[in-house]
Amino acid sequence: METVKLKLTQKEEASRVELLVRLVYWIPLVIINAVLGIISWVIWILNILSILFIGKRLVSLNKFVEMYLRYQLRMNAYYLLLTDERPPIVPEEKE
C-alpha cells in the first residue's frame, strides 16, 4: 500500500500577472477535470462490480483513479495559490 505524500513550495512574493494567467489557465483545467471525474466515477462503479462478482480489484482501473486524484490535487493546489508550479493540461500517467 502506498501512502500519500504532499510537498508544496511557494514564494513569499506574488505576481499580479501570474494571477491573471491562473484565471485563464483554469478554464481548460476545469473542463479536463470534469471529463476525468465522470470517467473516474464510471470506473469506480466498475471496480465495485468487479469486487462483488470477481472478488478482486482490477489494477488498471485503480491506476486511472489514482492518476485522476493526483491531477486534481495538483490542479487545486495551483488554483488555491498553494504553489506556483503549473499543473500540465493533460494529466501525466505517474509522477
C-alpha distances in whole Angstrom, upper triangle without the diagonal:
4,7,10,13,16,19,23,26,29,33,35,38,38,40,41,41,37,37,40,37,34,36,37,34,32,34,32,29,30,31,28,25,27,27,24,23,25,24,20,22,23,20,18,21,21,17,19,22,20,18,21,23,21,18,15,13,15,13,15,16,12,13,16,15,13,16,18,16,16,20,21,19,21,24,24,24,27,29,29,30,27,27,30,28,28,25,26,28,26,22,21,18,16,17
4,7,9,13,16,19,22,26,29,32,34,34,36,38,38,34,34,36,34,31,33,34,31,29,31,30,26,27,29,26,23,26,26,22,22,24,23,19,21,23,20,19,22,22,19,20,23,22,20,24,26,24,21,18,16,16,14,16,16,12,12,15,14,11,14,16,14,13,17,18,16,18,21,21,21,24,26,26,27,24,24,26,24,25,22,23,25,24,20,18,16,13,13
4,6,10,13,16,20,23,27,29,32,32,34,36,36,32,32,34,33,29,32,33,30,28,31,29,26,26,28,26,23,25,26,22,22,25,24,20,22,24,22,20,23,24,21,22,25,24,22,25,28,26,24,21,18,19,17,19,18,15,14,17,15,12,14,16,13,13,16,17,15,16,20,19,19,22,24,23,24,21,21,24,22,23,21,23,25,24,20,19,17,15,14
4,7,10,13,17,20,24,26,28,28,30,32,32,28,28,31,29,26,28,29,26,25,27,26,22,23,25,23,20,23,24,20,20,23,22,19,21,23,21,19,23,24,21,22,26,25,23,27,29,28,26,22,20,20,18,19,18,15,14,16,14,11,13,14,11,10,13,14,11,13,16,16,15,18,20,19,20,17,18,21,19,20,18,20,22,21,18,17,16,13,13
4,7,10,13,17,20,23,25,25,28,30,30,26,26,29,27,24,27,28,25,24,27,26,22,24,26,24,21,24,25,22,22,25,24,21,23,26,24,23,26,27,24,26,29,28,27,30,33,31,29,26,23,24,21,22,21,18,17,18,17,13,14,16,13,11,14,14,11,12,16,15,14,16,19,18,19,15,15,18,17,18,17,19,22,22,18,17,17,14,12
4,7,10,13,17,19,22,22,24,26,27,23,23,26,24,21,24,25,22,21,24,24,20,21,24,22,20,23,24,21,21,25,25,22,24,27,25,24,27,28,26,28,31,30,29,33,35,34,32,29,26,26,23,23,23,20,18,19,18,14,15,15,12,10,13,13,9,10,13,13,10,13,16,15,15,11,12,15,14,15,14,17,20,20,17,17,17,15,12
4,7,10,14,16,19,19,22,24,25,21,21,24,23,20,23,25,22,21,25,24,21,23,25,24,21,25,26,24,24,27,27,25,27,30,28,27,31,32,30,31,35,34,33,36,38,37,35,32,29,29,26,26,26,23,21,22,21,17,17,18,15,13,14,15,11,11,14,14,10,13,16,15,14,10,10,12,12,14,14,17,20,21,18,18,19,16,13
4,7,10,13,15,15,18,20,21,17,18,21,20,17,20,22,19,19,23,23,19,21,24,23,21,24,26,24,24,27,28,25,28,31,29,28,32,33,31,33,36,36,35,38,41,40,38,35,31,31,28,28,28,25,23,23,22,19,18,19,16,13,14,15,11,10,12,12,8,10,13,12,10,7,6,9,9,12,13,16,19,20,18,18,20,18,15
4,7,10,12,13,15,18,19,16,17,20,19,17,20,22,20,20,23,23,21,23,26,24,23,26,28,26,26,30,30,28,31,34,32,32,35,37,35,37,40,39,39,42,44,43,41,38,35,34,32,31,31,28,26,26,25,22,21,22,19,16,17,17,14,12,14,14,10,11,14,13,10,8,6,8,8,12,13,17,20,22,20,20,22,20,17
4,7,9,9,12,15,16,13,14,17,17,15,18,20,18,19,22,23,20,22,26,25,23,27,29,27,27,31,32,30,32,35,34,34,37,39,37,39,42,42,41,44,47,46,44,41,38,37,34,34,33,31,29,28,27,25,23,23,21,19,19,18,16,13,15,14,11,10,13,12,8,7,5,6,8,12,14,18,20,23,22,22,25,23,20
4,6,7,10,14,15,13,14,17,17,16,19,21,20,20,24,25,23,25,28,28,26,29,32,30,31,34,35,33,36,39,38,37,41,42,41,42,46,45,45,48,50,49,48,45,41,41,38,37,37,34,32,32,31,28,27,27,25,22,22,22,19,17,18,17,14,13,15,14,10,9,8,8,11,14,17,20,23,25,25,25,28,26,23
4,7,10,13,15,14,14,18,18,17,20,22,22,22,26,27,25,26,30,30,28,31,34,33,33,36,37,36,37,41,40,39,43,44,43,44,48,48,47,50,53,52,50,47,44,44,41,40,39,37,35,35,33,31,30,29,27,25,25,24,21,19,20,19,16,15,16,15,11,11,10,11,14,17,20,23,25,28,28,28,31,29,26
4,7,10,12,11,12,15,16,16,18,21,20,21,25,26,24,26,29,30,29,31,34,33,33,37,38,37,39,42,41,41,44,46,45,46,49,49,49,52,54,54,52,49,46,45,43,42,41,39,37,36,35,33,31,30,29,26,26,25,23,20,21,20,17,15,16,15,12,12,12,11,14,17,20,23,25,28,28,29,32,31,28
4,7,9,8,8,12,12,12,15,17,17,18,21,23,21,23,26,27,26,28,31,30,31,34,35,34,36,39,39,39,42,44,43,44,47,48,48,50,53,52,51,48,44,44,41,40,39,37,35,34,33,31,29,28,27,25,23,23,21,19,18,18,15,13,13,13,9,11,11,9,13,14,18,21,22,26,26,27,30,29,27
4,5,5,6,9,10,11,13,15,15,17,20,21,21,22,25,26,26,28,30,30,31,34,35,35,37,39,39,39,43,44,44,45,48,48,49,51,53,53,52,49,45,44,42,40,40,38,36,34,34,32,30,29,28,26,24,24,22,20,19,19,17,14,14,14,11,14,12,10,13,14,18,20,21,25,26,27,30,30,27
4,5,5,7,9,10,11,13,14,16,18,20,20,21,24,25,25,27,30,30,31,33,35,35,36,39,40,40,43,44,44,46,48,49,49,52,54,54,53,50,46,45,43,41,40,39,37,35,34,33,31,29,29,27,25,24,23,21,19,19,18,15,14,15,12,15,15,12,15,15,19,21,22,25,26,28,32,32,29
4,5,5,6,9,10,11,12,14,17,18,19,20,23,24,24,26,28,29,30,32,34,34,36,38,39,39,42,43,43,45,48,48,49,51,53,53,52,49,46,44,42,40,39,38,36,34,33,32,30,28,28,26,24,23,23,20,19,19,18,15,14,16,13,17,15,12,15,14,17,19,19,23,25,26,30,30,28
4,5,5,6,9,10,10,12,15,16,16,18,20,21,21,24,26,26,27,30,31,31,33,35,35,36,39,40,40,42,44,45,45,48,50,49,49,46,42,41,39,37,36,35,32,31,30,29,26,25,25,23,20,20,20,17,15,16,15,11,11,13,10,13,12,9,11,10,14,16,17,20,21,23,27,27,25
4,5,5,7,9,10,11,14,16,15,16,19,20,20,22,25,25,25,28,30,30,31,34,34,35,37,39,39,41,43,44,44,47,49,49,48,45,42,41,38,37,35,34,32,30,29,28,26,25,24,23,20,19,19,16,14,14,14,10,9,11,9,12,12,10,12,12,15,17,17,21,22,24,28,28,26
4,5,5,7,9,10,12,14,15,16,18,20,20,22,24,25,26,28,30,30,32,34,35,35,38,40,40,41,44,45,45,48,50,50,49,46,43,41,40,38,36,35,33,31,30,30,27,26,25,24,21,20,21,18,16,16,16,13,11,13,12,16,15,13,15,13,16,17,17,21,22,25,28,29,27
4,5,5,6,8,11,12,12,14,17,18,18,20,22,23,24,27,28,28,30,32,33,34,36,38,38,40,42,43,43,46,48,47,47,44,40,39,37,35,34,33,31,29,28,27,25,23,23,22,19,19,19,16,14,15,15,11,11,13,12,15,14,11,12,10,13,14,14,17,19,21,25,26,24
4,5,5,6,9,11,10,12,15,15,15,18,20,20,21,24,25,25,27,30,30,30,33,35,35,36,39,40,40,43,45,44,44,41,37,36,34,32,31,30,28,26,25,25,22,20,20,19,16,15,16,13,11,11,12,8,7,10,9,12,11,9,11,9,11,13,12,16,17,20,23,24,22
4,6,5,7,10,10,11,13,15,15,17,19,20,21,23,25,25,27,29,30,31,33,35,35,37,39,40,41,43,45,45,45,42,38,37,36,33,32,31,30,27,26,26,24,21,21,21,18,16,17,15,12,13,14,11,8,11,11,15,14,13,14,12,13,15,14,17,19,22,25,26,25
4,5,6,8,10,11,12,14,15,17,18,20,21,23,24,25,27,29,30,31,33,35,35,37,39,40,41,43,45,45,45,42,39,37,35,33,32,31,29,27,26,26,24,21,22,21,18,17,19,17,13,15,16,13,11,14,14,17,17,15,15,12,13,14,12,16,18,21,24,26,25
4,6,6,7,9,11,12,13,15,17,17,19,21,22,23,25,27,27,28,31,32,32,35,37,37,38,41,42,42,42,39,35,34,32,30,28,28,26,23,23,23,20,18,19,18,15,14,16,13,10,12,14,10,9,13,13,16,14,13,12,9,10,10,9,12,14,17,21,22,21
4,6,5,6,9,10,10,12,14,15,16,18,20,20,22,24,25,26,28,30,30,32,34,35,36,38,40,40,40,37,33,32,31,28,27,26,25,22,21,21,19,16,17,16,13,12,14,12,8,10,12,9,7,11,12,15,14,13,13,10,10,11,9,13,14,17,21,22,21
4,5,5,6,9,10,11,13,14,15,17,19,20,21,23,25,26,28,29,30,32,34,35,36,38,40,40,40,38,34,32,31,29,27,27,25,22,22,22,20,17,18,18,15,14,16,15,11,13,15,13,11,14,16,18,18,17,17,13,13,13,10,13,15,18,22,23,23
4,5,5,6,8,10,11,12,14,16,17,18,20,22,22,24,26,27,28,30,32,33,34,36,38,38,38,35,32,30,28,26,24,25,23,20,20,20,17,15,17,17,13,13,16,14,11,13,16,14,13,16,18,19,18,17,16,13,11,10,7,9,12,15,18,21,21
4,6,5,6,9,10,10,12,14,15,16,18,20,21,22,24,25,26,28,30,31,32,34,36,35,35,33,29,28,26,24,22,22,20,17,17,17,14,12,14,13,10,9,12,11,7,10,12,11,10,13,15,16,16,15,14,10,9,8,6,8,10,13,16,18,18
4,6,5,6,9,10,10,12,14,15,16,19,20,20,23,24,25,27,29,30,31,33,34,35,35,32,29,28,26,24,22,22,21,18,17,18,16,13,14,14,11,9,12,12,9,10,13,12,10,13,16,17,18,18,17,14,12,12,10,11,12,16,18,20,21
4,5,5,6,9,10,11,13,14,16,17,19,20,22,23,24,26,28,29,30,32,34,34,34,32,29,27,26,23,21,22,21,17,17,19,16,13,15,16,13,12,15,15,12,14,17,16,14,17,20,21,21,21,19,16,14,13,10,11,12,16,18,21,22
4,5,5,6,8,10,11,12,14,16,16,18,20,21,22,24,26,26,28,30,31,31,32,29,26,24,23,20,18,19,17,14,14,15,13,10,13,13,10,10,14,13,11,13,16,15,15,18,20,21,20,20,18,15,12,11,8,8,9,13,15,17,18
4,6,5,6,9,10,10,12,14,15,16,18,20,20,22,24,25,26,28,30,30,30,28,24,23,22,19,17,17,16,13,12,13,11,8,10,11,8,7,11,11,9,10,14,14,13,15,18,19,18,19,17,15,12,12,9,10,9,13,15,17,18
4,5,5,6,9,10,11,13,14,15,17,19,20,21,23,24,26,27,29,29,30,28,24,23,23,20,18,18,18,14,13,15,14,10,12,14,12,10,14,15,12,13,17,17,15,18,20,21,22,22,21,18,15,15,13,13,13,16,18,20,21
4,5,5,6,9,10,11,12,14,16,17,18,20,22,23,24,26,27,28,28,26,23,21,21,18,16,17,17,13,13,15,13,10,13,15,12,12,16,16,14,16,19,19,18,21,23,24,24,24,23,20,16,15,13,12,12,15,16,19,21
4,5,5,6,9,10,10,12,14,15,16,18,20,20,22,24,25,25,26,23,20,18,18,15,13,14,13,9,9,11,10,7,10,12,9,9,13,14,13,14,18,18,18,20,22,23,22,23,21,18,15,14,12,10,10,12,13,16,18
4,5,5,6,9,10,10,12,14,15,16,19,20,21,23,24,25,25,23,19,18,18,16,13,14,14,11,9,12,11,7,9,12,10,9,13,14,13,14,17,18,17,19,22,22,23,24,22,20,17,16,15,14,12,15,16,17,19
4,5,5,6,9,10,11,13,14,16,17,19,20,22,23,24,24,23,20,18,19,17,14,15,15,12,11,14,14,10,13,16,14,13,16,18,17,17,21,22,21,23,26,26,26,27,26,23,20,19,17,16,15,18,18,20,22
4,5,5,6,9,10,11,12,14,15,16,18,20,21,21,22,20,17,15,16,13,10,12,13,9,9,12,12,9,12,15,14,13,17,18,17,19,22,23,22,24,27,27,27,28,26,23,20,19,17,15,14,16,15,18,20
4,5,5,6,9,10,10,12,14,15,16,18,20,20,20,18,15,14,14,12,9,9,10,7,6,9,10,7,9,12,12,12,15,17,16,17,20,21,21,23,26,25,25,27,25,23,19,19,17,15,13,15,14,16,19
4,5,5,6,9,10,11,13,14,15,17,19,19,20,18,15,15,16,14,11,12,13,11,9,12,13,10,12,15,15,14,17,19,18,19,22,23,23,24,27,27,28,29,27,25,22,22,20,19,17,19,18,20,22
4,5,5,6,9,10,11,12,14,16,17,18,19,17,15,14,15,14,10,12,14,11,10,14,15,13,15,18,17,17,20,22,21,22,25,26,26,27,30,30,31,32,30,28,24,23,22,20,18,20,19,21,24
4,5,5,6,9,10,10,12,14,15,15,16,14,11,10,11,10,6,8,10,8,8,11,12,11,13,16,16,16,19,21,21,22,25,26,26,28,30,30,30,31,29,27,23,23,21,19,17,18,16,18,21
4,5,5,6,9,10,11,12,14,15,15,13,10,10,12,12,8,8,11,10,8,11,13,12,12,16,17,16,18,21,21,21,24,26,26,27,30,29,29,31,29,28,24,24,23,21,19,20,18,19,22
4,5,5,6,9,10,11,12,14,14,14,12,12,14,14,10,12,15,13,11,15,17,15,16,20,20,19,22,24,24,24,27,29,29,30,33,32,33,35,33,31,27,27,26,24,22,23,21,23,25
4,5,5,6,9,10,10,11,12,12,10,9,12,11,8,10,13,12,12,15,17,16,17,20,21,21,23,26,26,26,29,31,31,32,35,34,34,36,34,32,28,27,26,24,22,22,20,22,25
4,5,5,6,9,10,10,10,9,6,7,9,10,7,8,11,11,10,13,15,15,16,19,20,20,22,24,25,26,28,30,30,31,34,33,33,35,33,31,27,27,26,24,21,22,19,20,23
4,5,5,6,9,10,10,9,8,10,13,14,11,11,15,15,13,15,18,17,18,21,22,22,23,26,27,27,29,32,32,32,35,34,35,37,35,33,30,30,29,27,24,25,23,23,26
4,5,5,6,8,9,10,9,10,14,15,12,13,17,16,15,18,21,20,21,24,25,25,27,29,30,30,32,35,35,35,38,37,38,40,38,36,32,32,31,28,26,27,24,26,29
4,5,5,5,7,7,6,7,11,12,10,12,15,15,15,17,20,20,21,23,25,25,27,29,30,31,33,35,35,36,39,37,38,40,37,36,32,32,31,28,26,26,23,24,27
4,6,6,4,5,6,8,12,14,12,12,16,17,16,17,20,20,21,23,25,25,26,29,30,31,32,35,35,36,39,37,38,40,37,36,33,33,32,30,27,27,24,24,27
4,6,6,8,9,12,15,17,15,16,19,20,19,21,24,23,24,26,28,28,29,32,33,33,35,38,38,38,41,40,40,43,41,39,36,36,35,32,30,30,27,28,31
4,6,8,10,12,16,17,16,17,20,21,20,22,25,25,26,28,30,30,32,34,35,35,37,40,40,41,44,42,43,45,42,41,37,37,36,33,31,31,28,29,32
4,6,8,10,13,15,14,15,18,19,19,21,24,24,25,27,29,30,31,33,34,35,37,39,40,41,43,42,42,44,41,40,36,36,35,32,30,29,26,27,30
4,7,10,13,15,15,15,18,20,19,20,23,24,24,26,29,29,30,32,34,34,36,38,39,40,42,40,41,43,40,40,36,36,36,33,30,29,26,26,29
4,7,9,12,12,11,14,16,16,17,20,21,21,23,26,26,27,29,31,32,33,35,36,37,39,37,38,40,37,36,33,32,33,30,27,26,23,23,26
4,6,9,8,8,11,13,12,13,16,17,18,20,22,22,23,26,27,28,29,32,33,33,36,34,34,36,34,33,29,29,29,26,23,22,19,19,22
4,6,6,7,9,11,11,13,15,16,17,19,21,22,23,25,26,27,29,31,32,33,35,34,33,35,32,31,28,27,27,24,21,20,17,17,21
4,5,5,6,9,10,10,12,14,15,16,18,20,21,23,24,26,27,29,30,31,33,31,31,33,30,29,25,24,25,22,19,17,14,14,17
4,5,5,7,9,10,11,13,15,15,17,19,20,21,23,25,26,27,29,30,32,31,30,31,28,27,23,22,22,19,16,15,12,13,16
4,5,5,7,9,10,11,13,15,16,17,19,20,21,23,25,26,27,29,31,29,29,31,28,26,23,22,21,18,16,15,13,14,17
4,5,5,6,9,10,11,12,14,15,16,18,20,21,23,25,26,27,29,27,27,29,26,25,21,21,21,19,15,15,12,12,15
4,5,5,6,9,10,11,12,14,15,17,18,20,21,23,24,26,27,26,25,27,24,22,19,18,19,16,13,11,8,9,12
4,5,5,6,9,10,11,12,14,16,16,18,20,21,23,24,26,25,24,26,23,21,17,16,16,13,10,10,8,10,13
4,5,5,6,9,10,10,12,14,15,16,18,20,21,22,24,23,23,25,22,21,17,17,17,15,12,12,11,12,14
4,5,5,6,9,10,11,12,14,15,17,19,20,21,23,21,21,23,20,19,16,16,17,15,11,11,9,9,11
4,6,5,6,9,10,11,12,14,16,17,18,20,22,20,19,21,18,17,13,13,13,11,7,7,6,7,9
4,5,5,6,9,10,10,12,14,15,16,18,20,19,19,20,18,16,12,12,12,11,8,9,9,10,12
4,5,5,6,9,10,10,12,14,15,16,18,17,17,19,17,16,13,14,14,13,10,11,11,11,12
4,6,5,6,9,10,11,12,14,15,17,15,15,17,14,13,10,11,13,12,8,9,9,9,9
4,5,5,6,9,10,11,12,14,16,15,14,15,13,11,8,8,9,9,6,8,10,10,10
4,6,5,6,9,10,10,12,14,14,14,15,14,12,9,11,11,11,9,11,13,13,13
4,5,5,6,9,10,10,12,11,11,14,12,12,9,12,13,14,11,13,14,14,13
4,6,5,6,9,10,11,10,9,11,9,8,6,9,11,12,10,11,13,13,11
4,6,5,6,9,10,10,10,11,10,8,6,9,9,11,10,12,15,15,14
4,5,5,6,8,8,10,11,11,10,9,12,13,15,13,16,18,18,17
4,6,5,6,5,6,9,9,9,9,13,14,16,15,16,19,18,16
4,6,5,6,5,6,7,6,7,11,12,15,14,16,19,18,17
4,5,8,8,9,10,9,10,13,13,16,16,18,21,21,20
4,6,8,10,12,12,12,16,17,19,18,21,23,23,21
4,5,7,10,11,12,16,17,20,19,21,24,23,21
4,7,9,11,12,16,18,20,19,20,23,21,19
4,6,8,10,14,16,18,17,18,21,20,17
4,6,9,13,15,18,17,18,21,20,18
4,6,9,12,15,14,15,18,17,14
4,6,9,12,12,13,17,16,14
4,6,9,8,10,13,13,12
4,5,6,8,11,13,12
4,6,9,13,15,15
4,7,10,12,13
4,7,9,10
4,6,7
4,7
4
